[in-house]
C-alpha cells in the first residue's frame, strides 16, 4: 500500500478555504470576535476617556500596561475606582492585569473583594498573578488564609509566590511548608524567595519522593536557598 504523503500546513489551509462549510464557520468566528471587540470597546469607553484625560490615550484597554508601564499612581487610582463598577469579566480581567504594572504600592482590597465575589477561576488566577507581581498593600493576612482554602483551586498556585513576597517570611514559610503536599511545585516557587534552613530541609525531604516537573521545581528551590545561605554566611 502506497504511503500517503503528509499534508502540509499550506495545503490544509487551502483545502479549508475551498470548503464552503469551513468558510462559513470561519466567517461566523470572525463575526463573533468582531462583535466581542466592539462590545469590549463600548464597555471600556468611559474608562478609556478618563485615562485619555490624564494623558494616557489608548485605543484598547489591553494596551495600557504595554504602552505606559510602569503605571503612575493617578492611573492606578482610576483603575481601582473602576474595578467594582465594571460588571464584565473580560474588562475586570484586563484591569486586574494592568494593575500588576503599578509603579507604586496600592490598596489591594478591591482585588481581594473581586477574588471572593467572582466565580471565574480564570479571573481569580489573574488576580493571584497581580497580587504576586504587583505592589498591593493590606493583603498578606488574606493571602495566607486563601492559601489554606482548597475551594480556591488553581488560583492558589500564584498566591504561593504572593505570600513569599508580601507576608512576613516566618509566616509565609510556615504556610508554604504546609502546602508542600498539596501544591509542591508552587510552594517551592514561593520558598525560593523566602525560605531558610528549615525550609531547605523540608524541600529536600519532599523532593526525595517526587518526580517530573515538581521534582525540578523542588530541586531548583533547594539550590537557590543554598546559594542565598552561602552568600549570607560569606558576608558575615
N, C-alpha and C positions, 0 to 999 in steps of 0.2 A: 504494500500500500504506500502510495506516494505521500511523503511527509508534507503537510500543509505549511506554506510559508507564513511565518508570524506576521500579523498585521502591524503596520507602523502607526504611530500616533497621527501622522498626517493623513494616512488612508482612512483611519477611523473617523476623523473629523469630517473628511469629505463624504463618507458614507452617511454620517448623521445629518449633514447639511442637505444631502439629496433625499432624505427620508421626510415626507410631508408631516408625519406624526411627530417626528423628532423636532422639526422646525416649529410645530405648533406648541409643543411643550416648552421648548426653549423660549419662544416668544412670550408664553404665559409667565415663565420665571422672570424674564426681563421686565414684564409689565408689573409684576408683584414687587420686584426690587425698586422700580421707579416710583411706585405708589408709596412704598415704605419710606424711601428717601424724601419724597415730597411731604409726607406726614411728619417725618422727623424734623424737617426744616420749619414746618408750621409750628410744631410744639415748642421748638427751641428759639423761635424768632424773638420773643421778648427778652430772653436771656442774652442772646447774641447782640441785641440792640444795647442792653446795659453794658456789656463788655466793650462794644464799639465806642460808647460814650466815654469810657475810661481810657481809650486809646489802644484797644486791643480788638481790631476788626477781624472777623473770621467768617468765611462762607460756610463752614461746617464746625459744629461744636467739637467734634472729634479731633480737629486740628489745633485746638487751643494749646495743649501742652507741647506739641511738636514744634509750634511756631514761636511760643513765648516763654518756655521753661527757662529758668525757674520762675514760677508764678508769684508775683508780688502779693502782699497782704490784701490790697484792695480787691484784686481778682479772686483770691481765696475767699474773702468775705462774701462776695457776690455768689459764688458757687455754694457756699454753706447756707446762705439765706434761701437759695432756690431749691436746695435738695428736698426739704419737706413738702414743697409745693408742686413738685413735678408730676407725680402720679403716673409715670410712664417708665417701665423697667428699662427700656433701651436708653432713655435720656438719663435716668438715675445712674446707670452703669457708666456712661461717658463722663458724667460729672464726678462720680467717685474716682474713676481712673485719673482724671485731671488733677484731683487733689493730691495725688502722690507726688506731683511736681511742685508742691508749695515750697516757697523759698524760706518760710519761717514757720515756727510751731503754730498750730491752730487747734481750736476746740474740737476734740474728737467725738463729742456727744452725739451730733447728728448722724455720724457713721454708725455708732452703736445702736441708736434708735432704729435706723433703717435696717440694719442687720437683723434685729429682733422682729421687725414688723413684716419683712418680706418672706415669701415662701419660695423665692427663686434661689436655688443652690448656686447658679452661675453668678447672680448679683452678690450673694454672700461671699463667694470666692473673690470677687473683685474688691469688696470691702476689706476682706482679710489681707489682700495683697497691698492695698493702700495703707492699712494700719502698719504693715511691716516696712514699707518703703517710704512712707510719708513721715510727717513730724507731728502726729496728733498728741494732744495733751489730755490728761484725765482719764485714760483708758486702761491703764495697766492692771488694775484690780479686776475689771470686767474681762480682760483678755485671759487672765489666769482662770477665772470661773468658766469662761466659754470653752477653754481647752479641756476642761473636765466634763463637758456636756456632750456625750456621744450623739445626741439628736442633731447636733450641728454638722455632722457628717464630714465631707471632704473639706469644707471651709475651715476646719480646724488646722489643716495642714500648714497654711501660711501663717496662722495665728501662732504657731510654734516659734517662727522666726520673729514675729512681732513681740512675743513675750521676752525673748532674749534681748531685744533692742530697747524695750520700753519699761520693763519691770525691773525692780532691784534684782541683781544677779542671784542672790541666795534664794529668793522666792521663785524666780523663773527656773532655776536649775532644779529645784525640788519637784516642780510640776513636770518639767521635761523628762526627768529621770523616770517619774511615774508612768509617763506615756511611751517609754521605750518599747513596750509590748504592743500598744495599740497603734502608735504612729512612729515606728522606729526610725525610718529614713528622715522624716521631717523633724522629729525631736532631736535627732543628731544634727540637723542643719542649724537648729537653734543653739545647741550646746557648743557648736563650733565657735560661737561668738562669746558665750558667757561661761562655759564650763571650766572647772578647775580639776584638782587631783581626784577628788571623789567621783566627779562626773566622768573623768577619764577611765577610772576603774570600772564604772558601770557600763560604759561603752564597750570596753574590752570584753567584759563578761557576756554582754548581749551579742557581740559580733561572733563569738565562738559557735553560736547555734544558728547563724543566719547565712543566707546565700544571695546571689544575684545583686541587683542594684542596691538593695538595702544594705548588704554587706559592704559594698563600696562606699555608701554614704557613711556608715559607721566607722569604717577604717579611715576615711578622709577626715572626719571629725576628730578621731583619735590623733592623727598626725598633726593637725593644726593646733590642738590643745597642747600636745607635747612641745611643739615649737614655741608656743606662747609661754609655756612654763620655763623652758630653757632660756628664752630671751629675758624673762623676768629674773631668773637666777643670775644670769650674766651681768645684769645691770645693778645687782645688789653689791 
